[in-house]
Amino acid sequence: MPPKQFSVARSGGPRRGHQQGYFGAAYSAITSKDNRSVVQSVGIFGVAVAFFSSSWSEFILPPL
């Protein structure tokens, strides 16, 4: 019988990064500190478009 071979885990070898899915990568990109100003600007723009396209925008018109 051949001798049994045991595999030993290496502790100093190259490691692979954790591969994320599409939604995980998108969430990481959105919540990154590097992208905070861009995400904030897009959010404010979206809120402004929603406000001006609603009936609430009539409150900022001057009285006639």
Buried (B, 14 or more C-beta within 10 A) or exposed (E): EEEEEEEEEEEEEEEEEEEEEEEEEEEEEEEEEEEEEEEEEEEEEEEEEEEEEEEEEEEEEEEE
